[in-house]
Amino acid sequence: MKHRSASRAGRAAGPSQRQLRVGEELRHLLAQILGHGDLRDPALAGLTVTVTEVRVGPDLKNATAFVVPLGGGNLDEAVAALNHAAGFFRGRLGGELRLRYVPRVTFAADRSFDAAERIEEILARPRVHRDVAADAGNDAADAAAGEDGERE
């Protein structure tokens, strides 16, 4: 019979507190670097993006920074330009972070806003409103029946 190590058995499936802290620090530093606008790469000139989240790997050596362009710019072009300049960002992060290794940062498109917009569109449909109203009526009837059943 195989046994899990004690350190792995009690660990949750999500990121550790250290990963979350380092990710948040990276997010702030990347936003600061991007906000200063002293980027020499012509592809990054005039690029304004928001760093929405940074996920750091368990060994803290790799990180994925999720970005969204402000003003509705081309997301794929912005991600490609940022990834092209990843070495520059890593160098700048190295001067600010107090870690043994500076994480290798990869930029990725944050499509969560697209998914949220799609859900909003679905919820705005008349058929969905009708189904939600019918379900709310059933819940009220079930609650009333439950109250009557408790009194007997």
PyMOL commands that place a pseudoatom at each C-alpha (Angstrom):
pseudoatom trace, name=CA, resn=MET, resi=1, chain=A, elem=C, hetatm=0, pos=[0.000, 0.000, 0.000]
pseudoatom trace, name=CA, resn=LYS, resi=2, chain=A, elem=C, hetatm=0, pos=[1.352, 3.416, -0.967]
pseudoatom trace, name=CA, resn=HIS, resi=3, chain=A, elem=C, hetatm=0, pos=[1.379, 6.204, 1.588]
pseudoatom trace, name=CA, resn=ARG, resi=4, chain=A, elem=C, hetatm=0, pos=[1.306, 9.881, 0.848]
pseudoatom trace, name=CA, resn=SER, resi=5, chain=A, elem=C, hetatm=0, pos=[3.891, 12.003, 2.526]
pseudoatom trace, name=CA, resn=ALA, resi=6, chain=A, elem=C, hetatm=0, pos=[2.578, 13.981, 5.470]
pseudoatom trace, name=CA, resn=SER, resi=7, chain=A, elem=C, hetatm=0, pos=[3.341, 17.295, 3.766]
pseudoatom trace, name=CA, resn=ARG, resi=8, chain=A, elem=C, hetatm=0, pos=[1.295, 16.427, 0.672]
pseudoatom trace, name=CA, resn=ALA, resi=9, chain=A, elem=C, hetatm=0, pos=[-1.630, 14.747, 2.419]
pseudoatom trace, name=CA, resn=GLY, resi=10, chain=A, elem=C, hetatm=0, pos=[-2.698, 17.835, 4.354]
pseudoatom trace, name=CA, resn=ARG, resi=11, chain=A, elem=C, hetatm=0, pos=[-2.088, 20.310, 1.534]
pseudoatom trace, name=CA, resn=ALA, resi=12, chain=A, elem=C, hetatm=0, pos=[-5.042, 21.854, -0.259]
pseudoatom trace, name=CA, resn=ALA, resi=13, chain=A, elem=C, hetatm=0, pos=[-5.268, 21.673, -4.038]
pseudoatom trace, name=CA, resn=GLY, resi=14, chain=A, elem=C, hetatm=0, pos=[-4.889, 25.450, -4.463]
pseudoatom trace, name=CA, resn=PRO, resi=15, chain=A, elem=C, hetatm=0, pos=[-1.798, 27.641, -4.302]
pseudoatom trace, name=CA, resn=SER, resi=16, chain=A, elem=C, hetatm=0, pos=[0.078, 28.119, -1.045]
pseudoatom trace, name=CA, resn=GLN, resi=17, chain=A, elem=C, hetatm=0, pos=[0.059, 31.361, 0.910]
pseudoatom trace, name=CA, resn=ARG, resi=18, chain=A, elem=C, hetatm=0, pos=[3.616, 32.017, -0.255]
pseudoatom trace, name=CA, resn=GLN, resi=19, chain=A, elem=C, hetatm=0, pos=[2.623, 31.572, -3.905]
pseudoatom trace, name=CA, resn=LEU, resi=20, chain=A, elem=C, hetatm=0, pos=[-0.263, 33.988, -3.412]
pseudoatom trace, name=CA, resn=ARG, resi=21, chain=A, elem=C, hetatm=0, pos=[1.942, 36.574, -1.672]
pseudoatom trace, name=CA, resn=VAL, resi=22, chain=A, elem=C, hetatm=0, pos=[4.670, 36.385, -4.333]
pseudoatom trace, name=CA, resn=GLY, resi=23, chain=A, elem=C, hetatm=0, pos=[2.047, 36.543, -7.089]
pseudoatom trace, name=CA, resn=GLU, resi=24, chain=A, elem=C, hetatm=0, pos=[0.500, 39.654, -5.612]
pseudoatom trace, name=CA, resn=GLU, resi=25, chain=A, elem=C, hetatm=0, pos=[3.903, 41.303, -5.190]
pseudoatom trace, name=CA, resn=LEU, resi=26, chain=A, elem=C, hetatm=0, pos=[4.748, 40.485, -8.813]
pseudoatom trace, name=CA, resn=ARG, resi=27, chain=A, elem=C, hetatm=0, pos=[1.419, 41.937, -9.939]
pseudoatom trace, name=CA, resn=HIS, resi=28, chain=A, elem=C, hetatm=0, pos=[2.124, 45.218, -8.156]
pseudoatom trace, name=CA, resn=LEU, resi=29, chain=A, elem=C, hetatm=0, pos=[5.685, 45.433, -9.484]
pseudoatom trace, name=CA, resn=LEU, resi=30, chain=A, elem=C, hetatm=0, pos=[4.648, 44.666, -13.068]
pseudoatom trace, name=CA, resn=ALA, resi=31, chain=A, elem=C, hetatm=0, pos=[1.900, 47.291, -12.876]
pseudoatom trace, name=CA, resn=GLN, resi=32, chain=A, elem=C, hetatm=0, pos=[4.466, 49.769, -11.562]
pseudoatom trace, name=CA, resn=ILE, resi=33, chain=A, elem=C, hetatm=0, pos=[6.932, 48.987, -14.370]
pseudoatom trace, name=CA, resn=LEU, resi=34, chain=A, elem=C, hetatm=0, pos=[4.220, 49.249, -17.010]
pseudoatom trace, name=CA, resn=GLY, resi=35, chain=A, elem=C, hetatm=0, pos=[2.876, 52.436, -15.458]
pseudoatom trace, name=CA, resn=HIS, resi=36, chain=A, elem=C, hetatm=0, pos=[6.191, 54.291, -15.630]
pseudoatom trace, name=CA, resn=GLY, resi=37, chain=A, elem=C, hetatm=0, pos=[6.146, 54.037, -19.419]
pseudoatom trace, name=CA, resn=ASP, resi=38, chain=A, elem=C, hetatm=0, pos=[9.946, 53.883, -19.803]
pseudoatom trace, name=CA, resn=LEU, resi=39, chain=A, elem=C, hetatm=0, pos=[9.719, 50.876, -22.101]
pseudoatom trace, name=CA, resn=ARG, resi=40, chain=A, elem=C, hetatm=0, pos=[12.107, 51.068, -25.038]
pseudoatom trace, name=CA, resn=ASP, resi=41, chain=A, elem=C, hetatm=0, pos=[10.419, 48.440, -27.185]
pseudoatom trace, name=CA, resn=PRO, resi=42, chain=A, elem=C, hetatm=0, pos=[8.411, 50.184, -29.947]
pseudoatom trace, name=CA, resn=ALA, resi=43, chain=A, elem=C, hetatm=0, pos=[5.765, 47.451, -29.736]
pseudoatom trace, name=CA, resn=LEU, resi=44, chain=A, elem=C, hetatm=0, pos=[5.155, 48.470, -26.111]
pseudoatom trace, name=CA, resn=ALA, resi=45, chain=A, elem=C, hetatm=0, pos=[5.088, 52.215, -26.782]
pseudoatom trace, name=CA, resn=GLY, resi=46, chain=A, elem=C, hetatm=0, pos=[1.672, 53.541, -25.888]
pseudoatom trace, name=CA, resn=LEU, resi=47, chain=A, elem=C, hetatm=0, pos=[0.509, 50.131, -24.665]
pseudoatom trace, name=CA, resn=THR, resi=48, chain=A, elem=C, hetatm=0, pos=[-1.657, 50.399, -21.573]
pseudoatom trace, name=CA, resn=VAL, resi=49, chain=A, elem=C, hetatm=0, pos=[-2.581, 47.146, -19.910]
pseudoatom trace, name=CA, resn=THR, resi=50, chain=A, elem=C, hetatm=0, pos=[-3.911, 46.062, -16.562]
pseudoatom trace, name=CA, resn=VAL, resi=51, chain=A, elem=C, hetatm=0, pos=[-2.243, 43.131, -14.834]
pseudoatom trace, name=CA, resn=THR, resi=52, chain=A, elem=C, hetatm=0, pos=[-5.278, 41.370, -13.356]
pseudoatom trace, name=CA, resn=GLU, resi=53, chain=A, elem=C, hetatm=0, pos=[-3.551, 38.396, -11.736]
pseudoatom trace, name=CA, resn=VAL, resi=54, chain=A, elem=C, hetatm=0, pos=[-0.189, 36.684, -11.451]
pseudoatom trace, name=CA, resn=ARG, resi=55, chain=A, elem=C, hetatm=0, pos=[-0.065, 32.959, -10.763]
pseudoatom trace, name=CA, resn=VAL, resi=56, chain=A, elem=C, hetatm=0, pos=[3.214, 31.605, -9.471]
pseudoatom trace, name=CA, resn=GLY, resi=57, chain=A, elem=C, hetatm=0, pos=[4.295, 27.972, -9.720]
pseudoatom trace, name=CA, resn=PRO, resi=58, chain=A, elem=C, hetatm=0, pos=[4.974, 25.918, -6.582]
pseudoatom trace, name=CA, resn=ASP, resi=59, chain=A, elem=C, hetatm=0, pos=[8.753, 26.302, -6.965]
pseudoatom trace, name=CA, resn=LEU, resi=60, chain=A, elem=C, hetatm=0, pos=[8.391, 30.110, -7.423]
pseudoatom trace, name=CA, resn=LYS, resi=61, chain=A, elem=C, hetatm=0, pos=[10.529, 29.919, -10.586]
pseudoatom trace, name=CA, resn=ASN, resi=62, chain=A, elem=C, hetatm=0, pos=[7.739, 30.461, -13.128]
pseudoatom trace, name=CA, resn=ALA, resi=63, chain=A, elem=C, hetatm=0, pos=[4.897, 32.944, -13.159]
pseudoatom trace, name=CA, resn=THR, resi=64, chain=A, elem=C, hetatm=0, pos=[2.034, 33.706, -15.507]
pseudoatom trace, name=CA, resn=ALA, resi=65, chain=A, elem=C, hetatm=0, pos=[0.827, 37.303, -15.592]
pseudoatom trace, name=CA, resn=PHE, resi=66, chain=A, elem=C, hetatm=0, pos=[-2.711, 37.749, -16.916]
pseudoatom trace, name=CA, resn=VAL, resi=67, chain=A, elem=C, hetatm=0, pos=[-3.297, 41.056, -18.673]
pseudoatom trace, name=CA, resn=VAL, resi=68, chain=A, elem=C, hetatm=0, pos=[-6.137, 43.022, -20.243]
pseudoatom trace, name=CA, resn=PRO, resi=69, chain=A, elem=C, hetatm=0, pos=[-5.499, 46.022, -22.517]
pseudoatom trace, name=CA, resn=LEU, resi=70, chain=A, elem=C, hetatm=0, pos=[-7.182, 49.238, -21.469]
pseudoatom trace, name=CA, resn=GLY, resi=71, chain=A, elem=C, hetatm=0, pos=[-9.322, 50.965, -24.041]
pseudoatom trace, name=CA, resn=GLY, resi=72, chain=A, elem=C, hetatm=0, pos=[-10.154, 47.770, -25.910]
pseudoatom trace, name=CA, resn=GLY, resi=73, chain=A, elem=C, hetatm=0, pos=[-6.830, 47.302, -27.681]
pseudoatom trace, name=CA, resn=ASN, resi=74, chain=A, elem=C, hetatm=0, pos=[-5.842, 44.104, -29.452]
pseudoatom trace, name=CA, resn=LEU, resi=75, chain=A, elem=C, hetatm=0, pos=[-5.294, 41.573, -26.679]
pseudoatom trace, name=CA, resn=ASP, resi=76, chain=A, elem=C, hetatm=0, pos=[-3.245, 39.068, -28.674]
pseudoatom trace, name=CA, resn=GLU, resi=77, chain=A, elem=C, hetatm=0, pos=[-0.854, 41.741, -29.988]
pseudoatom trace, name=CA, resn=ALA, resi=78, chain=A, elem=C, hetatm=0, pos=[-0.399, 43.149, -26.481]
pseudoatom trace, name=CA, resn=VAL, resi=79, chain=A, elem=C, hetatm=0, pos=[0.403, 39.690, -25.054]
pseudoatom trace, name=CA, resn=ALA, resi=80, chain=A, elem=C, hetatm=0, pos=[2.862, 38.983, -27.881]
pseudoatom trace, name=CA, resn=ALA, resi=81, chain=A, elem=C, hetatm=0, pos=[4.636, 42.315, -27.302]
pseudoatom trace, name=CA, resn=LEU, resi=82, chain=A, elem=C, hetatm=0, pos=[4.831, 41.730, -23.544]
pseudoatom trace, name=CA, resn=ASN, resi=83, chain=A, elem=C, hetatm=0, pos=[6.202, 38.205, -24.003]
pseudoatom trace, name=CA, resn=HIS, resi=84, chain=A, elem=C, hetatm=0, pos=[8.796, 39.572, -26.440]
pseudoatom trace, name=CA, resn=ALA, resi=85, chain=A, elem=C, hetatm=0, pos=[9.959, 41.937, -23.664]
pseudoatom trace, name=CA, resn=ALA, resi=86, chain=A, elem=C, hetatm=0, pos=[9.762, 39.307, -20.881]
pseudoatom trace, name=CA, resn=GLY, resi=87, chain=A, elem=C, hetatm=0, pos=[13.528, 39.419, -20.338]
pseudoatom trace, name=CA, resn=PHE, resi=88, chain=A, elem=C, hetatm=0, pos=[13.352, 43.156, -19.709]
pseudoatom trace, name=CA, resn=PHE, resi=89, chain=A, elem=C, hetatm=0, pos=[10.603, 42.661, -17.131]
pseudoatom trace, name=CA, resn=ARG, resi=90, chain=A, elem=C, hetatm=0, pos=[12.536, 39.861, -15.436]
pseudoatom trace, name=CA, resn=GLY, resi=91, chain=A, elem=C, hetatm=0, pos=[15.586, 42.101, -15.162]
pseudoatom trace, name=CA, resn=ARG, resi=92, chain=A, elem=C, hetatm=0, pos=[13.562, 44.900, -13.623]
pseudoatom trace, name=CA, resn=LEU, resi=93, chain=A, elem=C, hetatm=0, pos=[11.857, 42.505, -11.215]
pseudoatom trace, name=CA, resn=GLY, resi=94, chain=A, elem=C, hetatm=0, pos=[15.256, 41.174, -10.138]
pseudoatom trace, name=CA, resn=GLY, resi=95, chain=A, elem=C, hetatm=0, pos=[16.166, 44.557, -8.731]
pseudoatom trace, name=CA, resn=GLU, resi=96, chain=A, elem=C, hetatm=0, pos=[12.970, 44.764, -6.687]
pseudoatom trace, name=CA, resn=LEU, resi=97, chain=A, elem=C, hetatm=0, pos=[12.253, 41.222, -5.462]
pseudoatom trace, name=CA, resn=ARG, resi=98, chain=A, elem=C, hetatm=0, pos=[13.896, 39.637, -2.481]
pseudoatom trace, name=CA, resn=LEU, resi=99, chain=A, elem=C, hetatm=0, pos=[13.763, 36.059, -3.692]
pseudoatom trace, name=CA, resn=ARG, resi=100, chain=A, elem=C, hetatm=0, pos=[16.521, 33.563, -4.354]
pseudoatom trace, name=CA, resn=TYR, resi=101, chain=A, elem=C, hetatm=0, pos=[15.333, 33.174, -7.961]
pseudoatom trace, name=CA, resn=VAL, resi=102, chain=A, elem=C, hetatm=0, pos=[13.557, 35.772, -10.064]
pseudoatom trace, name=CA, resn=PRO, resi=103, chain=A, elem=C, hetatm=0, pos=[10.554, 34.031, -11.638]
pseudoatom trace, name=CA, resn=ARG, resi=104, chain=A, elem=C, hetatm=0, pos=[10.403, 33.629, -15.409]
pseudoatom trace, name=CA, resn=VAL, resi=105, chain=A, elem=C, hetatm=0, pos=[7.319, 35.657, -16.327]
pseudoatom trace, name=CA, resn=THR, resi=106, chain=A, elem=C, hetatm=0, pos=[5.033, 34.655, -19.168]
pseudoatom trace, name=CA, resn=PHE, resi=107, chain=A, elem=C, hetatm=0, pos=[2.206, 36.960, -20.150]
pseudoatom trace, name=CA, resn=ALA, resi=108, chain=A, elem=C, hetatm=0, pos=[-1.216, 35.571, -21.041]
pseudoatom trace, name=CA, resn=ALA, resi=109, chain=A, elem=C, hetatm=0, pos=[-4.539, 37.045, -22.063]
pseudoatom trace, name=CA, resn=ASP, resi=110, chain=A, elem=C, hetatm=0, pos=[-7.088, 37.310, -19.279]
pseudoatom trace, name=CA, resn=ARG, resi=111, chain=A, elem=C, hetatm=0, pos=[-10.293, 36.102, -20.894]
pseudoatom trace, name=CA, resn=SER, resi=112, chain=A, elem=C, hetatm=0, pos=[-12.312, 35.991, -17.663]
pseudoatom trace, name=CA, resn=PHE, resi=113, chain=A, elem=C, hetatm=0, pos=[-13.969, 39.299, -18.553]
pseudoatom trace, name=CA, resn=ASP, resi=114, chain=A, elem=C, hetatm=0, pos=[-15.136, 37.801, -21.856]
pseudoatom trace, name=CA, resn=ALA, resi=115, chain=A, elem=C, hetatm=0, pos=[-16.635, 34.847, -19.977]
pseudoatom trace, name=CA, resn=ALA, resi=116, chain=A, elem=C, hetatm=0, pos=[-18.370, 37.172, -17.502]
pseudoatom trace, name=CA, resn=GLU, resi=117, chain=A, elem=C, hetatm=0, pos=[-19.803, 39.212, -20.384]
pseudoatom trace, name=CA, resn=ARG, resi=118, chain=A, elem=C, hetatm=0, pos=[-21.104, 36.018, -22.021]
pseudoatom trace, name=CA, resn=ILE, resi=119, chain=A, elem=C, hetatm=0, pos=[-22.807, 34.985, -18.764]
pseudoatom trace, name=CA, resn=GLU, resi=120, chain=A, elem=C, hetatm=0, pos=[-24.409, 38.428, -18.488]
pseudoatom trace, name=CA, resn=GLU, resi=121, chain=A, elem=C, hetatm=0, pos=[-25.745, 38.065, -22.044]
pseudoatom trace, name=CA, resn=ILE, resi=122, chain=A, elem=C, hetatm=0, pos=[-27.241, 34.678, -21.200]
pseudoatom trace, name=CA, resn=LEU, resi=123, chain=A, elem=C, hetatm=0, pos=[-28.825, 35.960, -17.987]
pseudoatom trace, name=CA, resn=ALA, resi=124, chain=A, elem=C, hetatm=0, pos=[-30.370, 38.895, -19.847]
pseudoatom trace, name=CA, resn=ARG, resi=125, chain=A, elem=C, hetatm=0, pos=[-32.376, 36.619, -22.177]
pseudoatom trace, name=CA, resn=PRO, resi=126, chain=A, elem=C, hetatm=0, pos=[-36.177, 36.678, -21.636]
pseudoatom trace, name=CA, resn=ARG, resi=127, chain=A, elem=C, hetatm=0, pos=[-36.357, 32.871, -21.488]
pseudoatom trace, name=CA, resn=VAL, resi=128, chain=A, elem=C, hetatm=0, pos=[-33.862, 32.812, -18.611]
pseudoatom trace, name=CA, resn=HIS, resi=129, chain=A, elem=C, hetatm=0, pos=[-35.804, 35.529, -16.752]
pseudoatom trace, name=CA, resn=ARG, resi=130, chain=A, elem=C, hetatm=0, pos=[-38.961, 33.442, -17.138]
pseudoatom trace, name=CA, resn=ASP, resi=131, chain=A, elem=C, hetatm=0, pos=[-37.221, 30.289, -15.866]
pseudoatom trace, name=CA, resn=VAL, resi=132, chain=A, elem=C, hetatm=0, pos=[-35.725, 32.114, -12.884]
pseudoatom trace, name=CA, resn=ALA, resi=133, chain=A, elem=C, hetatm=0, pos=[-39.103, 33.617, -11.984]
pseudoatom trace, name=CA, resn=ALA, resi=134, chain=A, elem=C, hetatm=0, pos=[-40.776, 30.194, -12.242]
pseudoatom trace, name=CA, resn=ASP, resi=135, chain=A, elem=C, hetatm=0, pos=[-38.051, 28.627, -10.096]
pseudoatom trace, name=CA, resn=ALA, resi=136, chain=A, elem=C, hetatm=0, pos=[-38.417, 31.389, -7.485]
pseudoatom trace, name=CA, resn=GLY, resi=137, chain=A, elem=C, hetatm=0, pos=[-42.157, 30.678, -7.364]
pseudoatom trace, name=CA, resn=ASN, resi=138, chain=A, elem=C, hetatm=0, pos=[-41.480, 26.968, -6.839]
pseudoatom trace, name=CA, resn=ASP, resi=139, chain=A, elem=C, hetatm=0, pos=[-39.013, 27.755, -4.028]
pseudoatom trace, name=CA, resn=ALA, resi=140, chain=A, elem=C, hetatm=0, pos=[-41.614, 29.929, -2.293]
pseudoatom trace, name=CA, resn=ALA, resi=141, chain=A, elem=C, hetatm=0, pos=[-44.219, 27.168, -2.623]
pseudoatom trace, name=CA, resn=ASP, resi=142, chain=A, elem=C, hetatm=0, pos=[-41.752, 24.580, -1.298]
pseudoatom trace, name=CA, resn=ALA, resi=143, chain=A, elem=C, hetatm=0, pos=[-40.919, 26.819, 1.660]
pseudoatom trace, name=CA, resn=ALA, resi=144, chain=A, elem=C, hetatm=0, pos=[-44.601, 27.329, 2.460]
pseudoatom trace, name=CA, resn=ALA, resi=145, chain=A, elem=C, hetatm=0, pos=[-45.229, 23.582, 2.243]
pseudoatom trace, name=CA, resn=GLY, resi=146, chain=A, elem=C, hetatm=0, pos=[-42.244, 22.954, 4.502]
pseudoatom trace, name=CA, resn=GLU, resi=147, chain=A, elem=C, hetatm=0, pos=[-43.605, 25.363, 7.119]
pseudoatom trace, name=CA, resn=ASP, resi=148, chain=A, elem=C, hetatm=0, pos=[-47.017, 23.666, 7.044]
pseudoatom trace, name=CA, resn=GLY, resi=149, chain=A, elem=C, hetatm=0, pos=[-45.376, 20.260, 7.395]
pseudoatom trace, name=CA, resn=GLU, resi=150, chain=A, elem=C, hetatm=0, pos=[-43.433, 21.402, 10.470]
pseudoatom trace, name=CA, resn=ARG, resi=151, chain=A, elem=C, hetatm=0, pos=[-46.552, 22.578, 12.275]
pseudoatom trace, name=CA, resn=GLU, resi=152, chain=A, elem=C, hetatm=0, pos=[-48.391, 19.268, 12.037]
for i in range(1, 152): cmd.bond("trace and resi %d" % i, "trace and resi %d" % (i + 1))
show_as sticks, trace
zoom trace
